[in-house]
């Protein structure tokens, strides 16, 4: 698990925020049940700018790029599941919840939070 020590948490959190804000922006602009708000757009621009500045200042090594992508997808599918829970007439959220859970487990394994059981005999 030497690769898990190289994973930085700041780009992972920023990617999660970009995923949530990006999906919230698209939902605000396209879903008729939601009232328009400028705040998801502002948050998306600020989070994307901070993620880009983090990318420029410190190189992404090890599993950081994969974990960042997983975190982005967790944000997208998680907000989609939340939105479909809030507005059931949009459809079921089963697929979004299952994808989010699989991605969260994968991210936890990659970061070393949930350790794989080792076979010692």
Secondary structure, DSSP 8 states (H G I E B T S, - for coil): -GGGGG--SHHHHHHHHHHHHHHHHHHHHH-TTS---SHHHHHHHHHHHHHHHHHHHS---TTHHHHHHHHHHHHHHHHHHHHHHH-GGG---HHHHHHHHHHHHHHHHHHTSS-------
